[in-house]
Amino acid sequence: MSDIFTKVREASSALEAEQLLTPQALETFRIRYLGAKGLIKSLMEEMRDVPNERKREFGQVVNALKQQAETQFQAAKAALETQAEQSATEQLDLTAPGEPLPLGSRHPISITMNRVVDIFKRIGFAVADGPEIEHDWYNFTAMNTPEDHPARDMQDTFYVVDAPGMLLRTHTSNVQARVMTTRKPPIRIIAPGRVYRNETISARSHAQFHQVEGLYIDEGVSFADMKQTLLYFAREMFGAPKIRLRPSFFPFTEPSAEMDVWLGTDTEENCRLTKGTGWLEILGCGMVDPQVLENCGIDSRQYSGFAFGMGIERQALRLFNIPDIRLLFENDVRMLQQFISSL
């Protein structure tokens, strides 16, 4: 029995004599005393040979030895780390040239959206923003699309289960509704942002995408004002010499139109994009329905306005000749690095 206690005392003396001056010596110390097959572990295993009346005493002695070893180990480790930091600081050459940082790139969607925003800013449109998780009223009802309206089938979206009446917005028209209910005309804004629709993901469509919508409300705003504004945009964005407006339907505008830009048929790429017609559809537009103005508290007898909206992904595919919309959401660095020169 006395041999076991003697081993503990000898181990304690050996601990005090250890010189932990290098990382290698520190690791050797850890393995020898604190490791799974170390001395302290083996002493604990000898507990079974200690008489019952002395087990408590033996356990206290071994635990004290373990604490001594751990304290000594941590102190030596901290001292070695401090020494290494001081040595690194002393060796630091402040005159050496810095390491170059890799140049990042903007996403093609961001590049395209910034171009659109810049064009409209030049003619007095301000940028407005709104929530992506929106109330049904701002997304649909205020935009002349009540709950039983068949046009809702065109914009099926994702609803929040635990918050009745809340959904992921299907267009940035919710920003228009919020602006019209909080500001008085004249209003001239564009609303860029991410939107969501319950659609099958393919090379040409995605369940999430980006839009830029515009709104101009004032006294005496006409269809001619809208046409001239969009012609200016088409020339600045695409260099298109002319546009055409085709009758269409949107529940929040009346009359409504789809706008095409003339790309011509001079190149094989333009023939492919326009299916040989020379015309490419880029956005929808129209005069704001008087009911929408009334829904938002604006007197439709005094004010009129126009609105338009376009998908940014389609514009990006056109500008950068990207064949598949899914490439924009895969975060493949090899693809994104191509746009460093577009900063």
C-alpha positions as CSV (number, residue, x, y, z in Angstrom):
1,M,0.0,0.0,0.0
2,S,2.8,2.4,0.8
3,D,4.3,1.8,-2.6
4,I,1.3,3.4,-4.3
5,F,1.5,6.6,-2.3
6,T,5.3,6.6,-2.9
7,K,4.6,6.6,-6.6
8,V,2.4,9.6,-6.3
9,R,5.0,11.6,-4.3
10,E,7.7,10.7,-6.8
11,A,5.5,11.8,-9.7
12,S,4.8,15.1,-7.9
13,S,8.6,15.7,-7.5
14,A,9.2,14.8,-11.1
15,L,6.6,17.3,-12.2
16,E,8.3,20.1,-10.4
17,A,11.6,19.2,-12.1
18,E,10.2,19.3,-15.7
19,Q,11.7,22.0,-18.0
20,L,9.0,22.9,-20.5
21,L,11.0,25.3,-22.7
22,T,10.0,24.0,-26.2
23,P,6.8,22.9,-27.9
24,Q,8.3,19.4,-28.2
25,A,9.0,19.2,-24.5
26,L,5.4,20.4,-23.7
27,E,3.9,17.7,-25.9
28,T,6.1,15.1,-24.3
29,F,5.0,16.3,-20.9
30,R,1.3,16.1,-21.9
31,I,1.6,12.5,-23.2
32,R,3.7,11.3,-20.2
33,Y,1.4,12.7,-17.5
34,L,-2.0,13.6,-19.0
35,G,-2.3,11.3,-21.9
36,A,-4.7,8.3,-22.2
37,K,-1.8,6.0,-21.3
38,G,0.0,8.5,-19.1
39,L,1.2,8.2,-15.5
40,I,-1.9,9.8,-13.9
41,K,-4.3,7.6,-15.8
42,S,-2.3,4.5,-14.6
43,L,-2.3,5.7,-11.0
44,M,-6.1,6.0,-11.1
45,E,-6.4,2.5,-12.4
46,E,-4.5,1.3,-9.2
47,M,-7.4,2.6,-7.1
48,R,-8.7,-1.0,-7.2
49,D,-5.8,-2.2,-5.1
50,V,-6.3,0.5,-2.4
51,P,-8.3,-0.6,0.7
52,N,-11.7,0.9,1.0
53,E,-10.9,2.9,4.0
54,R,-8.1,4.7,2.1
55,K,-9.7,5.1,-1.3
56,R,-10.9,8.6,-0.6
57,E,-7.5,9.7,0.6
58,F,-5.8,8.1,-2.4
59,G,-8.3,9.8,-4.8
60,Q,-7.6,13.2,-3.3
61,V,-3.9,12.8,-3.6
62,V,-4.1,11.7,-7.3
63,N,-6.5,14.5,-8.2
64,A,-4.2,17.0,-6.6
65,L,-1.4,15.5,-8.8
66,K,-3.6,15.8,-11.9
67,Q,-4.4,19.5,-11.1
68,Q,-0.7,20.2,-10.6
69,A,0.1,18.7,-13.9
70,E,-2.7,20.5,-15.8
71,T,-1.8,23.9,-14.2
72,Q,1.9,23.4,-15.1
73,F,1.0,22.4,-18.6
74,Q,-1.3,25.4,-19.2
75,A,1.1,27.9,-17.7
76,A,4.0,26.6,-19.9
77,K,1.7,26.6,-23.0
78,A,0.7,30.2,-22.4
79,A,4.3,31.2,-21.9
80,L,5.4,29.5,-25.2
81,E,2.5,31.2,-27.1
82,T,3.5,34.6,-25.8
83,Q,7.1,34.0,-26.7
84,A,6.1,33.0,-30.2
85,E,4.0,36.1,-30.7
86,Q,6.8,38.3,-29.5
87,S,9.3,36.6,-31.8
88,A,6.9,37.0,-34.8
89,T,6.5,40.7,-34.0
90,E,10.3,41.2,-33.7
91,Q,10.8,39.5,-37.1
92,L,8.1,41.6,-38.8
93,D,9.5,43.8,-41.6
94,L,7.2,46.8,-41.8
95,T,9.0,48.0,-44.9
96,A,8.2,44.9,-46.9
97,P,5.5,45.2,-49.6
98,G,2.1,44.0,-48.6
99,E,0.5,40.9,-50.1
100,P,-1.9,41.7,-53.0
101,L,-5.6,41.2,-52.3
102,P,-7.5,39.2,-55.0
103,L,-9.8,41.4,-57.0
104,G,-13.4,40.5,-56.7
105,S,-16.2,41.1,-59.1
106,R,-19.8,42.2,-59.1
107,H,-22.5,39.8,-60.0
108,P,-23.9,40.2,-63.5
109,I,-27.3,40.8,-61.9
110,S,-25.9,43.7,-59.8
111,I,-24.1,45.1,-62.9
112,T,-27.3,45.0,-64.9
113,M,-29.5,46.5,-62.1
114,N,-27.0,49.3,-61.5
115,R,-27.1,50.2,-65.2
116,V,-30.9,50.3,-65.2
117,V,-30.9,52.4,-62.0
118,D,-28.3,54.8,-63.3
119,I,-30.3,55.4,-66.5
120,F,-33.5,56.3,-64.7
121,K,-31.7,58.4,-62.1
122,R,-30.5,60.7,-64.9
123,I,-34.1,61.7,-65.6
124,G,-35.1,62.3,-62.0
125,F,-36.3,58.9,-60.7
126,A,-35.5,58.1,-57.1
127,V,-34.8,54.6,-55.7
128,A,-37.4,53.2,-53.3
129,D,-37.3,50.0,-51.4
130,G,-39.7,47.7,-49.5
131,P,-39.9,44.4,-47.7
132,E,-39.6,41.0,-49.5
133,I,-42.0,39.4,-47.0
134,E,-45.1,41.4,-47.7
135,H,-48.8,41.6,-46.7
136,D,-51.3,40.4,-49.3
137,W,-52.9,43.9,-49.5
138,Y,-49.7,45.6,-50.7
139,N,-48.7,42.8,-53.1
140,F,-52.1,42.0,-54.6
141,T,-55.2,43.9,-53.4
142,A,-53.9,47.4,-53.7
143,M,-52.7,46.5,-57.2
144,N,-56.3,45.9,-58.3
145,T,-55.9,42.1,-57.8
146,P,-58.4,41.0,-55.1
147,E,-58.5,37.5,-53.7
148,D,-60.8,36.1,-56.3
149,H,-59.1,37.7,-59.3
150,P,-58.0,35.2,-62.0
151,A,-54.8,37.2,-62.5
152,R,-53.5,35.8,-59.2
153,D,-52.9,32.5,-61.0
154,M,-50.3,34.2,-63.1
155,Q,-48.3,35.1,-60.0
156,D,-48.6,32.1,-57.7
157,T,-46.2,32.6,-54.8
158,F,-45.1,31.3,-51.4
159,Y,-47.1,32.0,-48.3
160,V,-46.0,32.3,-44.7
161,V,-47.7,29.5,-42.8
162,D,-47.5,31.0,-39.3
163,A,-48.5,34.5,-40.5
164,P,-51.8,34.6,-42.3
165,G,-51.9,37.2,-45.0
166,M,-48.1,37.3,-45.4
167,L,-46.3,36.1,-48.5
168,L,-43.1,36.5,-50.5
169,R,-43.7,39.3,-52.9
170,T,-44.2,38.4,-56.5
171,H,-43.2,41.8,-57.9
172,T,-41.8,45.1,-56.6
173,S,-45.2,46.7,-57.1
174,N,-45.6,46.4,-53.4
175,V,-43.0,49.2,-53.1
176,Q,-45.2,51.3,-55.4
177,A,-48.2,50.7,-53.2
178,R,-46.3,51.6,-50.0
179,V,-45.0,54.8,-51.7
180,M,-48.4,55.9,-52.9
181,T,-50.0,55.4,-49.5
182,T,-47.3,57.4,-47.7
183,R,-46.4,60.2,-50.1
184,K,-48.3,62.8,-52.0
185,P,-47.8,63.3,-55.8
186,P,-45.7,64.1,-57.7
187,I,-44.1,60.7,-57.3
188,R,-41.2,59.5,-59.6
189,I,-39.6,56.3,-58.3
190,I,-38.0,53.1,-59.4
191,A,-38.1,49.9,-57.2
192,P,-35.3,47.4,-57.7
193,G,-35.3,44.2,-55.7
194,R,-35.7,40.4,-55.4
195,V,-39.1,38.8,-56.0
196,Y,-40.4,35.2,-55.8
197,R,-42.9,33.1,-57.7
198,N,-43.9,29.4,-57.5
199,E,-42.4,28.4,-60.9
200,T,-40.5,25.4,-62.2
201,I,-36.8,26.1,-62.4
202,S,-35.5,25.8,-66.0
203,A,-33.0,27.5,-68.3
204,R,-35.3,30.4,-68.8
205,S,-37.2,30.8,-65.5
206,H,-36.5,30.6,-61.7
207,A,-38.5,30.6,-58.5
208,Q,-36.6,33.8,-57.4
209,F,-35.5,36.6,-59.7
210,H,-35.0,40.4,-59.7
211,Q,-37.1,43.2,-61.0
212,V,-36.9,46.9,-61.5
213,E,-40.3,48.6,-61.6
214,G,-41.0,52.3,-62.2
215,L,-43.8,54.7,-61.2
216,Y,-44.5,58.3,-62.2
217,I,-47.6,60.1,-60.9
218,D,-48.4,63.7,-61.4
219,E,-51.0,66.0,-62.9
220,G,-51.4,65.5,-66.7
221,V,-49.1,62.5,-67.1
222,S,-49.9,60.9,-70.5
223,F,-49.2,57.7,-72.5
224,A,-46.9,59.9,-74.6
225,D,-44.8,60.7,-71.5
226,M,-44.4,57.0,-70.8
227,K,-43.4,56.1,-74.4
228,Q,-40.8,58.8,-74.5
229,T,-39.4,57.8,-71.1
230,L,-39.1,54.2,-72.2
231,L,-37.6,55.1,-75.6
232,Y,-34.9,57.0,-73.7
233,F,-34.2,53.9,-71.6
234,A,-34.1,51.6,-74.6
235,R,-31.5,53.8,-76.3
236,E,-29.3,54.1,-73.3
237,M,-29.5,50.5,-72.2
238,F,-29.5,48.6,-75.6
239,G,-28.6,51.3,-78.1
240,A,-31.9,50.4,-79.7
241,P,-33.0,53.0,-82.4
242,K,-36.7,52.3,-81.9
243,I,-39.3,50.6,-79.7
244,R,-42.8,49.3,-80.2
245,L,-45.7,48.9,-77.8
246,R,-48.1,45.9,-78.2
247,P,-51.4,45.8,-76.4
248,S,-51.4,43.6,-73.3
249,F,-53.1,43.1,-70.0
250,F,-52.0,43.8,-66.4
251,P,-54.6,44.2,-63.6
252,F,-52.9,47.4,-62.3
253,T,-52.6,49.4,-65.5
254,E,-55.1,50.4,-68.2
255,P,-54.2,50.6,-71.1
256,S,-51.4,48.1,-70.8
257,A,-48.6,47.2,-73.2
258,E,-45.6,45.0,-73.8
259,M,-42.5,46.9,-75.0
260,D,-40.1,45.5,-77.6
261,V,-36.8,47.0,-78.7
262,W,-35.5,46.8,-82.2
263,L,-32.3,44.8,-82.4
264,G,-32.4,44.1,-86.1
265,T,-31.5,40.9,-88.0
266,D,-27.9,41.9,-89.0
267,T,-26.2,39.3,-86.8
268,E,-26.9,35.6,-86.1
269,E,-27.2,36.3,-82.4
270,N,-29.9,38.9,-82.9
271,C,-31.8,36.6,-85.2
272,R,-31.7,33.9,-82.5
273,L,-32.8,36.3,-79.8
274,T,-35.6,37.8,-81.8
275,K,-36.6,34.5,-83.6
276,G,-35.9,36.3,-86.9
277,T,-38.3,39.2,-86.2
278,G,-35.7,41.8,-85.1
279,W,-37.8,42.7,-82.1
280,L,-37.0,41.6,-78.5
281,E,-39.6,42.0,-75.6
282,I,-38.0,43.6,-72.5
283,L,-40.7,44.9,-70.3
284,G,-44.4,45.5,-69.5
285,C,-45.9,48.9,-69.0
286,G,-49.1,51.0,-68.9
287,M,-51.1,53.8,-67.4
288,V,-51.8,53.3,-63.7
289,D,-55.4,52.1,-63.3
290,P,-57.5,54.8,-61.6
291,Q,-58.7,52.1,-59.1
292,V,-55.1,51.6,-58.0
293,L,-54.8,55.3,-57.3
294,E,-58.0,55.3,-55.3
295,N,-56.9,52.2,-53.4
296,C,-53.8,54.1,-52.3
297,G,-55.6,57.3,-51.4
298,I,-54.8,59.3,-54.5
299,D,-57.5,61.3,-56.3
300,S,-57.6,59.7,-59.8
301,R,-59.6,62.7,-61.1
302,Q,-56.6,65.0,-60.4
303,Y,-53.6,62.7,-60.9
304,S,-52.6,60.2,-63.5
305,G,-49.4,58.2,-64.0
306,F,-47.6,55.3,-65.7
307,A,-45.8,52.3,-64.4
308,F,-43.4,49.7,-65.9
309,G,-41.5,46.7,-64.8
310,M,-38.8,44.4,-66.2
311,G,-36.9,41.3,-65.1
312,I,-33.2,41.9,-64.5
313,E,-32.1,38.3,-65.2
314,R,-33.5,38.4,-68.8
315,Q,-31.6,41.7,-69.4
316,A,-28.4,40.1,-67.9
317,L,-28.7,37.1,-70.1
318,R,-29.0,39.4,-73.1
319,L,-26.2,41.8,-72.1
320,F,-23.6,39.1,-71.2
321,N,-24.7,36.3,-73.6
322,I,-25.3,33.9,-70.7
323,P,-27.2,30.9,-72.0
324,D,-28.9,29.6,-68.8
325,I,-30.5,31.6,-66.0
326,R,-29.5,29.0,-63.5
327,L,-25.9,30.0,-63.9
328,L,-26.7,33.3,-62.2
329,F,-27.6,31.5,-58.9
330,E,-24.9,28.8,-58.7
331,N,-22.1,31.0,-57.4
332,D,-19.6,29.4,-59.6
333,V,-16.5,31.5,-59.3
334,R,-15.3,30.5,-62.7
335,M,-18.3,32.1,-64.2
336,L,-18.4,35.2,-62.0
337,Q,-14.7,36.0,-62.6
338,Q,-15.5,36.9,-66.2
339,F,-17.2,40.1,-64.9
340,I,-14.2,41.6,-63.1
341,S,-13.7,44.0,-66.0
342,S,-17.3,45.2,-65.6
343,L,-16.7,46.9,-62.3
